[in-house]
């Protein structure tokens, strides 16, 4: 399938690019593909095509859209190994995690194939006997997505599947590091019978010209973005000029609270999964592990021993747990955060060293204080700082002491505490005794500087719908 997408981009059909750039494997720096490097002209063409395709796509029945989505889901499953290997090659995710992500990505397509048939309206009681009042839901219009490199398949389907199910056309600008996953998924959409122009993919080494052209276009009625808070703020401001519907899934700084009643043997694997998935390069990875003072030493020892057993290596190997950072910039941030912490008094329990290439040892740190960089922003790497708290009130206060509010976690055997703390945490996603809570049928999104809107579940498709009120006067 590589020949289908190599040096190409997709609008109403595949086009050979006049300009390309190289995609490299972060595990070995080898070139794995040349892909299209799109710009403003290609974006303007895509907007024209999306607008035209929308006129027919919005008028298809929910059952027609559902059937195509079902076929797309089946094709993703049939091609799971190819998609997983592609993801591992272009961004370094361990292959066993890549296979899991493809299943997760397919789950969104399956869910929204079903949800397409659940776009309900309402009848409203009228105060006038000669009037009938209705509210119906209609697709918002052509939509534009900017997706990240850390979940290059799931972030496509989490956005595209509800848009297409609702009757919107969809243009994607994948992260420059990971265009192949998006291009392959689009090829499978075509194979499933997706009409021309309904799903387009525009890779670009420099995202600004593509994004600016589409966000400035008033015909593009929806913007969805997953990425940093800084970029999200800029896109939010740009989208305001044409009053687009916007959903933003932005940065996080997730706390994990481990209470004194926790079973350490059971808690450690959950905190491990939460921290070191994708080598710590996810927006919902825990960045701050707060442990009750009375069990802090026992927990830190058990956690460090578990971290020592993680295998660092070739992400295409089934036994690998920790792959490379996606690029040198990511590696340098991990190094800088750790050096800053050590310079201010933190101590490494295990790990702490950069390895050859873009690899960094999985690391556990104690003696962390609030003035350290890793306590103020996402490290986005395999470094786990352990801190302590004295009581429940302090734990909640420390957890909420951040401008971010995407995901938070807690471990306790006390049901009352679980409810009270979960309700007190200012976050959009809460994992109680669960380090990996995300699911296609559940809402995903954050509070405060972590974004606006929700993806997943019934909430995700609402982001692509408008409500129209109809009043009918009877004779």
Secondary structure as the mmCIF struct_conf table of DSSP 4:
data_model
#
loop_
_struct_conf.conf_type_id
_struct_conf.id
_struct_conf.beg_label_comp_id
_struct_conf.beg_label_asym_id
_struct_conf.beg_label_seq_id
_struct_conf.end_label_comp_id
_struct_conf.end_label_asym_id
_struct_conf.end_label_seq_id
HELX_RH_AL_P HELX_RH_AL_P1 UNK A 2 UNK A 5
TURN_TY1_P TURN_TY1_P1 UNK A 6 UNK A 7
STRN STRN1 UNK A 8 UNK A 10
BEND BEND1 UNK A 11 UNK A 13
STRN STRN2 UNK A 14 UNK A 16
BEND BEND2 UNK A 18 UNK A 19
STRN STRN3 UNK A 20 UNK A 24
TURN_TY1_P TURN_TY1_P2 UNK A 26 UNK A 28
STRN STRN4 UNK A 31 UNK A 36
HELX_RH_AL_P HELX_RH_AL_P2 UNK A 40 UNK A 57
TURN_TY1_P TURN_TY1_P3 UNK A 58 UNK A 59
BEND BEND3 UNK A 60 UNK A 60
HELX_RH_AL_P HELX_RH_AL_P3 UNK A 62 UNK A 78
TURN_TY1_P TURN_TY1_P4 UNK A 79 UNK A 79
HELX_RH_AL_P HELX_RH_AL_P4 UNK A 80 UNK A 91
HELX_RH_AL_P HELX_RH_AL_P5 UNK A 95 UNK A 115
HELX_RH_3T_P HELX_RH_3T_P1 UNK A 116 UNK A 118
STRN STRN5 UNK A 122 UNK A 124
BEND BEND4 UNK A 127 UNK A 128
TURN_TY1_P TURN_TY1_P5 UNK A 129 UNK A 130
STRN STRN6 UNK A 131 UNK A 139
STRN STRN7 UNK A 143 UNK A 146
BEND BEND5 UNK A 149 UNK A 149
TURN_TY1_P TURN_TY1_P6 UNK A 150 UNK A 153
HELX_RH_AL_P HELX_RH_AL_P6 UNK A 154 UNK A 166
TURN_TY1_P TURN_TY1_P7 UNK A 167 UNK A 167
STRN STRN8 UNK A 170 UNK A 173
TURN_TY1_P TURN_TY1_P8 UNK A 176 UNK A 177
HELX_RH_AL_P HELX_RH_AL_P7 UNK A 179 UNK A 191
TURN_TY1_P TURN_TY1_P9 UNK A 192 UNK A 193
HELX_LH_PP_P HELX_LH_PP_P1 UNK A 194 UNK A 195
TURN_TY1_P TURN_TY1_P10 UNK A 196 UNK A 197
BEND BEND6 UNK A 198 UNK A 198
STRN STRN9 UNK A 199 UNK A 201
BEND BEND7 UNK A 205 UNK A 206
HELX_RH_AL_P HELX_RH_AL_P8 UNK A 207 UNK A 216
TURN_TY1_P TURN_TY1_P11 UNK A 218 UNK A 219
STRN STRN10 UNK A 222 UNK A 226
BEND BEND8 UNK A 227 UNK A 227
HELX_RH_AL_P HELX_RH_AL_P9 UNK A 229 UNK A 240
TURN_TY1_P TURN_TY1_P12 UNK A 241 UNK A 243
STRN STRN11 UNK A 245 UNK A 249
STRN STRN12 UNK A 254 UNK A 258
TURN_TY1_P TURN_TY1_P13 UNK A 260 UNK A 261
HELX_RH_AL_P HELX_RH_AL_P10 UNK A 264 UNK A 276
HELX_RH_3T_P HELX_RH_3T_P2 UNK A 277 UNK A 280
BEND BEND9 UNK A 282 UNK A 282
TURN_TY1_P TURN_TY1_P14 UNK A 283 UNK A 284
BEND BEND10 UNK A 285 UNK A 285
STRN STRN13 UNK A 286 UNK A 292
HELX_RH_3T_P HELX_RH_3T_P3 UNK A 293 UNK A 295
HELX_RH_AL_P HELX_RH_AL_P11 UNK A 296 UNK A 308
TURN_TY1_P TURN_TY1_P15 UNK A 309 UNK A 309
HELX_LH_PP_P HELX_LH_PP_P2 UNK A 310 UNK A 311
STRN STRN14 UNK A 312 UNK A 312
BEND BEND11 UNK A 313 UNK A 313
TURN_TY1_P TURN_TY1_P16 UNK A 315 UNK A 316
BEND BEND12 UNK A 317 UNK A 317
TURN_TY1_P TURN_TY1_P17 UNK A 318 UNK A 319
BEND BEND13 UNK A 321 UNK A 321
STRN STRN15 UNK A 322 UNK A 322
BEND BEND14 UNK A 326 UNK A 327
HELX_RH_AL_P HELX_RH_AL_P12 UNK A 328 UNK A 343
TURN_TY1_P TURN_TY1_P18 UNK A 344 UNK A 345
STRN STRN16 UNK A 347 UNK A 350
STRN STRN17 UNK A 354 UNK A 354
BEND BEND15 UNK A 356 UNK A 356
TURN_TY1_P TURN_TY1_P19 UNK A 357 UNK A 358
STRN STRN18 UNK A 360 UNK A 360
STRN STRN19 UNK A 363 UNK A 366
BEND BEND16 UNK A 367 UNK A 367
TURN_TY1_P TURN_TY1_P20 UNK A 370 UNK A 371
BEND BEND17 UNK A 372 UNK A 372
HELX_RH_3T_P HELX_RH_3T_P4 UNK A 373 UNK A 375
TURN_TY1_P TURN_TY1_P21 UNK A 376 UNK A 376
BEND BEND18 UNK A 377 UNK A 377
BEND BEND19 UNK A 381 UNK A 382
STRN STRN20 UNK A 383 UNK A 389
BEND BEND20 UNK A 390 UNK A 391
HELX_RH_AL_P HELX_RH_AL_P13 UNK A 392 UNK A 400
BEND BEND21 UNK A 402 UNK A 403
STRN STRN21 UNK A 404 UNK A 405
BEND BEND22 UNK A 406 UNK A 406
STRN STRN22 UNK A 407 UNK A 411
BEND BEND23 UNK A 413 UNK A 413
HELX_RH_AL_P HELX_RH_AL_P14 UNK A 415 UNK A 424
BEND BEND24 UNK A 425 UNK A 425
BEND BEND25 UNK A 428 UNK A 428
STRN STRN23 UNK A 429 UNK A 432
BEND BEND26 UNK A 433 UNK A 433
BEND BEND27 UNK A 435 UNK A 435
TURN_TY1_P TURN_TY1_P22 UNK A 440 UNK A 441
BEND BEND28 UNK A 442 UNK A 442
STRN STRN24 UNK A 444 UNK A 444
STRN STRN25 UNK A 447 UNK A 448
TURN_TY1_P TURN_TY1_P23 UNK A 449 UNK A 450
STRN STRN26 UNK A 451 UNK A 452
BEND BEND29 UNK A 453 UNK A 453
STRN STRN27 UNK A 455 UNK A 455
BEND BEND30 UNK A 456 UNK A 456
HELX_RH_AL_P HELX_RH_AL_P15 UNK A 457 UNK A 462
TURN_TY1_P TURN_TY1_P24 UNK A 463 UNK A 464
STRN STRN28 UNK A 465 UNK A 473
#
